[in-house]
Amino acid sequence: METGATSARLRLMAGCGYVGTRLAQRWEGPQLALVRTAASAETLRRAGIPAQAVDLGGGALTVPEDLDAVVYLAPPGGAGELDERLRAFLAALEKARPRVFLYASTTGVYGDAGGAEVDEATPPVPGNDRARQRLDAERQAQAWCAVRGTRCVVFRVAAIYGPHRLPLERLRRGEPVLRPEDTGPGHRIHVDDLVAACEAALAGTAEGIFNLTDGCPWSLAEFTERVAVLAGLPAPRRIGWAEAERVLSPGLLAFLRDRRRVLPRRLAALGITPRPPDTGIRDSLVEMGFPG
Ligand SMILES: NC(=O)c1ccc[n+]([C@@H]2O[C@H](COP(=O)([O-])OP(=O)(O)OC[C@H]3O[C@@H](n4cnc5c(N)ncnc54)[C@H](OP(=O)(O)O)[C@@H]3O)[C@@H](O)[C@H]2O)c1
């Protein structure tokens, strides 16, 4: 697919959903967002963000070569332990020499640390194929950058929350939460702090791996309960593992099984101080029209 955009100093966003849209809205220079569906491309264009619908992993991608920055915000594609979607995308960018490449990974690469602290220096031990795909993607991005002299930034991102990404529907449905004593510390980041970190990393000289979390250890139950209080919804019922295994989704159970305390030791170097969850939940609710 020929994207048609040829501007110098172009910022290419590969994947432009929840995070990418907020990042793109703050950028005034030339940019192009690549998304999977025509509907998403149309929504972005209506918001003033140049966008094309294309399959990043489809092998038929033609992108402008004169790129200033590449921001990769799409999840891995397919099964197995390797991210073939990113491999195809990087192959299509063979001739490009961007100044910086930012890859959004996840804290899932650390696997289950039995509740222990992990930081950017901790060797990742991914415990499932999804996390192994993320680690593979990080390494692909780093190798691609190394041969080009491109600055490579990898963000290991915790659970992203913000406006329209709060567990309000789960609360309204009366879905229970796993009691804190049965799970590990939680880790999350407000979307606008993640966006600010992306901007800082793209503009500055940062390089390497950064954990993107607000550092607050609230469990998922404690976070959800705080959302309930601030949104004026009934508190969720707390349950133990035996019941959780019957009523919670497999994806959520896998997330709850990985116990680790993720420390964002390098984040201050980006000049970012993430807001605590109480502030982040309030900010999100206000943006959604809840009374402040
Ligand atoms: N949600 C979390 O809590 C969390 C935590 C850690 C890391 N992350 C990761 O951080 C990144 C950004 O998150 P997000 O919440 O902004 O994700 P998102 O809202 O799901 O957006 C993903 C974007 O990737 C595009 N995409 C997916 N497959 C594609 C393909 N084959 N070809 C082209 N585009 C494709 C989607 O296009 P369409 O809209 O057309 O489908 C969408 O624009 C993602 O990699 C996500 O997995 C998320």
The ligand as an SDF file (V2000), in Angstrom:
LIG
                    3D

 48 52  0  0  0  0  0  0  0  0999 V2000
   -4.3280   -1.0450   27.4840 N   0  0  0  0  0  0  0  0  0  0  0  0
   -3.3630   -1.2000   28.3580 C   0  0  0  0  0  0  0  0  0  0  0  0
   -3.5860   -1.1770   29.5800 O   0  0  0  0  0  0  0  0  0  0  0  0
   -1.9360   -1.3840   27.8820 C   0  0  0  0  0  0  0  0  0  0  0  0
   -0.9360   -1.6070   28.8080 C   0  0  0  0  0  0  0  0  0  0  0  0
    0.3880   -1.7080   28.3650 C   0  0  0  0  0  0  0  0  0  0  0  0
    0.6910   -1.5850   27.0080 C   0  0  0  0  0  0  0  0  0  0  0  0
   -0.3220   -1.4000   26.1180 N   0  0  0  0  0  0  0  0  0  0  0  0
    0.0570   -1.2870   24.6880 C   0  0  0  0  0  0  0  0  0  0  0  0
    0.3070    0.0820   24.3960 O   0  0  0  0  0  0  0  0  0  0  0  0
    0.0120    0.3150   23.0000 C   0  0  0  0  0  0  0  0  0  0  0  0
   -0.9770    1.4590   22.8810 C   0  0  0  0  0  0  0  0  0  0  0  0
   -2.1390    1.1390   23.6360 O   0  0  0  0  0  0  0  0  0  0  0  0
   -3.5800    1.7010   23.2320 P   0  0  0  0  0  0  0  0  0  0  0  0
   -4.4230    1.5240   24.4270 O   0  0  0  0  0  0  0  0  0  0  0  0
   -3.4620    3.0280   22.5840 O   0  0  0  0  0  0  0  0  0  0  0  0
   -4.0280    0.6150   22.1130 O   0  0  0  0  0  0  0  0  0  0  0  0
   -5.3470    0.6460   21.2110 P   0  0  0  0  0  0  0  0  0  0  0  0
   -6.2710    1.7360   21.6190 O   0  0  0  0  0  0  0  0  0  0  0  0
   -5.8770   -0.7580   21.1880 O   0  0  0  0  0  0  0  0  0  0  0  0
   -4.7850    1.0210   19.7570 O   0  0  0  0  0  0  0  0  0  0  0  0
   -4.0720    0.0830   18.9800 C   0  0  0  0  0  0  0  0  0  0  0  0
   -3.8760    0.6740   17.5840 C   0  0  0  0  0  0  0  0  0  0  0  0
   -3.1520   -0.2830   16.7910 O   0  0  0  0  0  0  0  0  0  0  0  0
   -3.8020   -0.4160   15.5220 C   0  0  0  0  0  0  0  0  0  0  0  0
   -3.5380   -1.7220   14.9730 N   0  0  0  0  0  0  0  0  0  0  0  0
   -3.7350   -2.9340   15.5530 C   0  0  0  0  0  0  0  0  0  0  0  0
   -3.3950   -3.9170   14.6900 N   0  0  0  0  0  0  0  0  0  0  0  0
   -2.9630   -3.3080   13.5560 C   0  0  0  0  0  0  0  0  0  0  0  0
   -2.5040   -3.7680   12.2940 C   0  0  0  0  0  0  0  0  0  0  0  0
   -2.4000   -5.0700   12.0250 N   0  0  0  0  0  0  0  0  0  0  0  0
   -2.1850   -2.8480   11.3600 N   0  0  0  0  0  0  0  0  0  0  0  0
   -2.3080   -1.5140   11.6050 C   0  0  0  0  0  0  0  0  0  0  0  0
   -2.7160   -1.0210   12.7900 N   0  0  0  0  0  0  0  0  0  0  0  0
   -3.0550   -1.9020   13.7410 C   0  0  0  0  0  0  0  0  0  0  0  0
   -5.2760   -0.2030   15.8480 C   0  0  0  0  0  0  0  0  0  0  0  0
   -6.0060    0.1130   14.6680 O   0  0  0  0  0  0  0  0  0  0  0  0
   -7.6290   -0.0910   14.6030 P   0  0  0  0  0  0  0  0  0  0  0  0
   -8.2100    0.9300   15.5470 O   0  0  0  0  0  0  0  0  0  0  0  0
   -8.0010    0.1750   13.1910 O   0  0  0  0  0  0  0  0  0  0  0  0
   -7.8900   -1.4960   15.0600 O   0  0  0  0  0  0  0  0  0  0  0  0
   -5.1740    0.9560   16.8340 C   0  0  0  0  0  0  0  0  0  0  0  0
   -5.0300    2.1690   16.1370 O   0  0  0  0  0  0  0  0  0  0  0  0
   -0.5040   -1.0150   22.4610 C   0  0  0  0  0  0  0  0  0  0  0  0
    0.5400   -1.7660   21.9050 O   0  0  0  0  0  0  0  0  0  0  0  0
   -1.0170   -1.7020   23.6990 C   0  0  0  0  0  0  0  0  0  0  0  0
   -1.0770   -3.1140   23.5460 O   0  0  0  0  0  0  0  0  0  0  0  0
   -1.6210   -1.2710   26.5120 C   0  0  0  0  0  0  0  0  0  0  0  0
  1  2  1  0
  2  3  2  0
  2  4  1  0
  4  5  1  0
  4 48  2  0
  5  6  2  0
  6  7  1  0
  7  8  2  0
  8  9  1  0
  8 48  1  0
  9 10  1  0
  9 46  1  0
 10 11  1  0
 11 12  1  0
 11 44  1  0
 12 13  1  0
 13 14  1  0
 14 15  2  0
 14 16  1  0
 14 17  1  0
 17 18  1  0
 18 19  2  0
 18 20  1  0
 18 21  1  0
 21 22  1  0
 22 23  1  0
 23 24  1  0
 23 42  1  0
 24 25  1  0
 25 26  1  0
 25 36  1  0
 26 27  1  0
 26 35  1  0
 27 28  2  0
 28 29  1  0
 29 30  1  0
 29 35  2  0
 30 31  1  0
 30 32  2  0
 32 33  1  0
 33 34  2  0
 34 35  1  0
 36 37  1  0
 36 42  1  0
 37 38  1  0
 38 39  2  0
 38 40  1  0
 38 41  1  0
 42 43  1  0
 44 45  1  0
 44 46  1  0
 46 47  1  0
M  CHG  2   8   1  16  -1
M  END
$$$$
